[in-house]
């Protein structure tokens, strides 16, 4: 970017820089141009006064003092005797000599680039503690010796030359004088080279003491100029000032001020005009800064000096004619200086505006030239602000709208137009590439602090678009692409600033970096904020686009979103590699939500699909699968026999705490993954498989943990093979009755709690998720859970039935408690009292068994077991009765036995459970109902196959 655009950005980066001034080129052309322009202004003012124009008298008052002072002709035009006497009196008062008119031998365009101090001074800029580095002058002495020997012979010859102070009338110099001058010039060049070597040595020796460059304001003036003409310049601001030295003997004095202590001088620099003129091609040089009066070296300053000479041979042209445009330029610059034309102060008004208009009209300066010339000065200090861009548009519009611009403008006007267009393109690029950072309250027009974007378009955006459409044909694809590219660059710049907040986590050496929980949580919070900030950028682009400021072909939301989304996707992917998430914990879940919401918002805002943009599911898919696998593996590991806790402990529900603990972990798992499932329900199948595997592992762990108490039951559950071994086993079997162990009660209670309380919550959660799954898939949600349910119910039924069989076997250990024996002894002739007496031992055994079951079994398990026991005893009666259908003499005894069983089970359950017992719990089981049906000769049969006896 050129000087102008660069300086705009520089000014925007610091609020301490003074307003920029334009480069006044016409004022450097010498006093003759000023005199001609002054005379032209006087004439037109007189003409206007004659026409009774009210603006003219102000310029004619006091013998045109306003114009004389503005053009700087105080020392050129003749003064009256009264003015001379008053001036001399004022000079004697100030003890100053009368300044002499300058003889301009050249001009110096000076820029202050850098200032480097040896160290930051303490308060007051005291440099007494600083010691300048000592320079070894061994090599310098050698150079001097060689130089002395080389020039000795020539110097002796030159001393013999007699120099006569005589100047011929034609202005030429004698040959001997020329020889003298040439030898002296050669000598100065040699000495300058030697001094350059010394300075280089000094720079190398002091480089280790240099600190980072600070901004030190500088005051610059020529030695021949008064102190009040000193120009203040800021290093690095790009400001340029033109100095007109008296001659080669003049010096440029630079005073370096302290940036912290205002008004304190840090050091001074002496730049000899002769040294600059000796080698004008070396424009960029470092000069030493000294602190006086100690003459201590305190730093260096880099000056860019462009020196150009005005040859005396052309001095006869100084009184030639002056073109109207040149005079107009000079009048324009004078008006700008008087009215302090500078950055953000671009308008001329009042009498000077009238003078410029009258000058152009009176002397025939074209309207196009006046606007283009004024525009060229505006572009020197242009900023991407509404007032500046509007002014540029107003100045340029009449020129461009003339039809064929090139043919209607002069060669000079076309040249100015070309230069101006290049500078306008740069300022437009600055405006469009920073369209969210434009601020009218900042002198540079661009804020230097990165802030969140707002949905309001900057005031400068509309005039910038108007100016762009004025300069280019927006119907051409090239122009449209160029404008769109500006906004893409702006999006990349803002994206880069947002991404900088998380750069530390994706550095080249941070892959797999180890962070503690707090640091990791902070990192994920920053990534979440990044997603929200990028979302806000797209949203503000939509709001700006809806204000219809931009041309219709600029689809700002899609342009910016295509960049933001890709950049965000790449950053999230890099971050997840550098800081892989261990699971869907709170910070990770928030990032998943923010990423998915960003993708959803883009779709809701009708943003076109972006290749390589944010796809939340694709970004987190592998991590989600791994999380579920890891959680499944961890829970399966907890189900191993050596890892099962709570052995021998029971809860208030008479269950093992292991089951409640594992289902609590399953519940936490479902809660953790609800964020994932709500956005991507297809992961329900993966999670269902993991939960089903864990539930099976829980049951298997219970079987292993209670293998000792299950062993007798499994013997009962095995199919009986009446071989020799089985007969031997029966003969050796102990006659001790079976007592239900407490551990078996804990196992059965745990299985029942899983079936009735714990698992329904899991199934309900999966059903709610399943309602969000679209139909048509190959998998059916709930199949794996149904398998677990069937397995659990079967296992629980088998264990209860096996326990009941063991209890029934207890009734067969003695003849007094054998139901079949009691039925066989009861015939028609036996009375009811006899049957009840024979059944007393059986009743007591049943009562004690029921009481013992009540102490170890949970209520629902107790009821199911008692009803199973009741039904199993009824099956013995039914079997006995079916084998004797034709002999009705056994009916009375069977009827009494059934009545005793009903009374025993119902009354005992009622006594133990009280009001918690429901009517259906004491209804006769199926076998008892069938016995009564047979006894009543009823044909009704009950085919209920439910587990509820």
Number of C-alpha atoms within 10 A of each C-alpha: 11 9 12 22 24 16 22 25 18 18 26 20 15 15 14 10 19 15 17 24 21 22 17 19 12 18 19 17 15 14 20 17 23 25 18 19 24 21 14 19 25 19 14 18 23 17 14 17 15 10 10 11 12 10 16 22 15 14 20 17 11 9 10 16 15 15 22 20 12 17 23 17 17 13 14 15 10 10 12 9 9 9 11 12 12 12 14 15 12 13 14 12 9 9 9 11 9 12 11 10 11 16 11 18 15 19 20 22 17 22 22 24 19 19 25 21 22 22 15 16 17 11 10 13 17 13 21 10 8 13 11 17 15 10 15 12 11 8 13 15 12 11 16 14 11 10 15 12 10 11 13 11 10 11 15 10 10 17 10 8 12 10 12 9 6 8 10 8 6 6 7 9 11 12 9 14 16 12 13 18 12 12 16 14 13 13 15 15 15 15 15 15 13 18 13 12 15 17 16 13 18 18 19 12 15 17 12 9 13 16 13 11 14 14 20 23 21 25 19 23 21 23 18 18 18 11 12 7 11 16 14 17 25 20 21 18 23 20 22 19 19 18 19 21 23 21 16 15 12 17 22 20 19 24 23 26 21 22 15 14 13 10 11 15 21 25 26 25 20 16 18 17 20 15 15 19 18 16 12 15 11 13 14 16 13 18 16 20 25 22 21 13 7 9 12 17 22 24 26 22 22 18 19 18 23 18 22 13 12 12 10 10 8 8 10 8 10 13 11 11 10 14 14 17 18 15 24 23 22 24 26 24 23 23 22 22 16 15 17 14 22 20 21 20 15 20 16 17 11 9 15 19 16 13 21 19 14 17 23 18 13 15 15 11 18 15 14 21 22 20 19 23 20 19 23 22 21 26 24 22 24 29 32 30 26 20 19 24 27 17 16 24 21 14 19 21 15 12 19 18 10 13 9 9 14 14 10 14 18 14 11 11 21 18 14 16 25 12 14 22 16 12 21 25 15 18 24 24 24 23 27 24 22 23 23 27 22 26 19 19 10 17 22 29 26 26 22 18 10 11 12 14 18 16 18 13 21 19 16 24 23 17 22 28 19 16 21 19 14 15 16 12 12 17 10 9 11 12 15 16 13 13 22 19 17 19 22 21 17 22 26 17 14 23 21 14 13 20 20 11 14 18 13 13 22 20 13 9 10 14 16 14 14 12 12 8 9 8 11 19 16 14 21 23 17 17 26 21 17 24 26 16 17 23 23 17 24 28 20 21 25 19 17 20 20 14 11 11 16 18 15 9 13 17 16 24 23 20 19 23 26 22 19 24 25 17 19 23 20 14 19 24 17 16 24 18 16 19 20 17 19 12 18 22 12 13 20 21 20 18 23 22 18 20 27 19 17 22 20 14 15 21 12 9 13 10 17 13 14 15 10 14 18 26 18 22 17 10 17 18 12 10 18 20 14 14 17 21 15 15 20 21 15 12 21 20 15 19 24 17 14 10 11 16 16 13 12 12 13 16 13 8 14 21 25 24 20 22 25 16 13 18 21 13 14 20 17 12 17 20 14 16 21 18 16 22 21 14 16 16 17 19 19 23 19 13 21 20 18 21 25 20 18 24 25 19 18 22 21 15 22 21 16 13 19 17 14 12 17 19 12 14 21 15 11 17 15 9 8 9 9 8 9 8 10 12 12 10 11 9 10 9 9 8 10 8 13 13 13 18 13 16 22 21 22 24 26 24 24 28 22 19 20 22 17 12 10 18 16 13 14 17 16 11 14 20 14 10 19 19 11 14 18 9 10 7 9 6 10 12 20 18 14 16 21 13 12 20 20 12 13 19 16 13 15 20 16 16 20 22 20 20 25 24 18 19 21 20 14 20 20 16 13 13 13 15 21 19 23 16 15 21 24 12 15 23 17 13 9 12 13 16 10 13 21 18 12 20 23 15 17 24 20 13 16 24 17 13 17 21 15 15 22 20 14 21 24 22 18 15 22 23 22 20 23 26 24 23 26 26 21 22 22 26 18 17 23 21 13 18 20 13 9 13 13 9 10 12 14 20 22 20 25 27 17 19 23 22 14 18 21 19 14 19 21 18 14 18 22 17 11 15 14 11 9 10 16 11 9 9 19 18 14 21 21 22 21 24 19 21 24 18 15 18 17 11 9 11 9 10 11 11 7 9 8 6 10 14 21
